Amino acid sequence: MANVKTAISIEKPLFEEMGALAEEMNVSRSYLFALAAREFVQRHQSQRLLDAINAAYRDSPDATEEKLPTPIRSRHRELVQGQW
């Protein structure tokens, strides 16, 4: 995968903390920034997925949909009766 260089501006205390952490982890500061960015993106992708799932489940069934399971269960029971 090709690397791209970029320049960012951050507050000096954060820059120093990142430098200290990179040293502690024995990785380059550049790698640590890339790792942090990747984690940030993944967290937001997960949140978007969770929001989509929650939205899908928020859609409650209407009166017609609520009546469907009963006839389906009855028909299924008829179909499998005596098979076990």
C-alpha positions as CSV (number, residue, x, y, z in Angstrom):
1,M,0.0,0.0,0.0
2,A,1.3,3.4,-0.9
3,N,2.0,5.9,1.8
4,V,1.0,9.6,1.6
5,K,2.7,12.3,3.5
6,T,0.6,14.9,5.2
7,A,1.1,17.8,7.6
8,I,-1.2,18.5,10.5
9,S,-1.3,21.1,13.2
10,I,-1.9,20.0,16.8
11,E,-1.3,21.5,20.2
12,K,2.2,21.1,21.5
13,P,1.2,19.1,24.6
14,L,-0.6,16.5,22.5
15,F,2.4,16.3,20.1
16,E,4.7,15.7,23.1
17,E,2.3,13.1,24.5
18,M,2.3,11.3,21.1
19,G,6.0,11.5,21.0
20,A,6.4,10.0,24.4
21,L,3.9,7.2,23.7
22,A,5.6,6.4,20.4
23,E,8.9,6.1,22.3
24,E,7.2,3.9,24.9
25,M,5.7,1.6,22.3
26,N,8.9,1.6,20.3
27,V,7.2,2.8,17.1
28,S,7.6,5.9,15.0
29,R,5.5,8.9,15.7
30,S,4.2,8.7,12.2
31,Y,3.0,5.1,12.7
32,L,1.3,6.1,16.0
33,F,-0.6,8.9,14.2
34,A,-1.6,6.5,11.4
35,L,-2.7,4.0,14.0
36,A,-4.8,6.6,15.9
37,A,-6.4,7.8,12.6
38,R,-7.3,4.2,11.6
39,E,-8.9,3.5,15.0
40,F,-10.8,6.8,14.8
41,V,-12.2,5.9,11.4
42,Q,-13.1,2.3,12.5
43,R,-14.9,3.6,15.5
44,H,-17.0,5.9,13.4
45,Q,-17.8,3.2,10.8
46,S,-18.9,0.9,13.7
47,Q,-21.1,3.7,15.1
48,R,-22.7,4.3,11.6
49,L,-23.4,0.5,11.4
50,L,-24.9,0.5,14.9
51,D,-27.1,3.5,14.0
52,A,-28.3,1.8,10.9
53,I,-29.2,-1.4,12.8
54,N,-30.9,0.6,15.5
55,A,-32.9,2.5,12.9
56,A,-34.0,-0.8,11.3
57,Y,-35.2,-2.1,14.6
58,R,-36.9,1.1,15.5
59,D,-39.4,0.5,12.7
60,S,-42.1,-1.3,14.7
61,P,-44.5,-3.6,12.8
62,D,-47.9,-2.2,11.8
63,A,-51.2,-4.0,12.7
64,T,-51.0,-6.2,9.5
65,E,-47.4,-7.3,10.2
66,E,-48.3,-8.1,13.8
67,K,-51.0,-10.6,12.7
68,L,-48.7,-12.5,10.2
69,P,-46.7,-14.7,12.7
70,T,-49.8,-16.5,14.0
71,P,-51.0,-17.9,10.7
72,I,-47.4,-18.7,9.7
73,R,-46.8,-20.6,12.9
74,S,-50.0,-22.5,12.5
75,R,-49.2,-23.5,8.9
76,H,-45.6,-24.4,9.9
77,R,-47.0,-26.6,12.7
78,E,-49.3,-28.4,10.2
79,L,-46.4,-29.0,7.8
80,V,-44.0,-30.5,10.4
81,Q,-46.6,-32.3,12.6
82,G,-45.7,-36.0,12.8
83,Q,-42.2,-35.6,11.4
84,W,-40.5,-36.1,14.8
